[in-house]
């Protein structure tokens, strides 16, 4: 029997991963996806569905889950009619180094993710583009069968638990300070922080005509390496905390893994340097220069 292929865009605000993982355990590996009146009428048992979720709290990762329709008109605990989806796995996990399926990439294939159920029709060419549904389907299936970033749901759960924590966790004496909670999506709540502030990339000038920022580094400001995950406590402290605490946090983030080289390279791109070192510049951004 010929299969149809669909992309189901997940609402990034409240798609509940905790519920997803629990359902897979409770229903012999099957998960439930709510049916809606405007769904395509040709979604049938045996069809392949991809569930697309973007905007994880790291600002880079997109999760693409692949499964097969096992049943229709299954009721969940709230009495909602659902599709039962079996063999759900993630593909292209942690694709920040090679982003195959960002929203921008999908848009190039003509995919508008605001649609609830998106059928990948063979031979369709996206308007004004050279690629279409058939090419996207082939790329998705190729990723799946080659095992690129392919994880079972339990492994995905473990990876998310490892990945989603405050950047300063394990770098402080009292890790209980990194207070967080489960967000609507069932994942730990974290806040994204541009370590080099967005204001540093502005081309605006002050009243004297002096540039307030450095437009030559605007691309680096939106680089994933500049976007740090912080718990609410740390996010507020790095902005509003006491001088010594802010300086220590800045130093820890600056010295983490490959961060130092990246931030040094950003600083070296600045044309008009007012500070001797990268750290001096970072302290000034946070109004954390040493008091004289």
Buried (B, 14 or more C-beta within 10 A) or exposed (E): EEEBBBBBBBEBEEBBBBBBBBBBEEBEBBBBBEBEEEBEEEBEEEBBBBBBBBBBBBBBBBBBBBBBBBEEEBEBEEEEEBBBBBEBBBBBBBBBEEBBBBBEBBEBBBBEBEEBBBBBEEEBBBEEEEBBBBBBBEBBBEBBEEEBBBBBBEEBBEBBEEBBBBBBBEBBEEEEBBEBEEBEBBBBBBBBBBBBBEEBBBEEEEEEEEEEBBBBBBEBBEBEBBBBBBBBBBBEBBEEBEBEBBBBBBEBBBEEEEBBEBBEEBBEEBEEEEBEEBBBBBBEBBEBBEEE
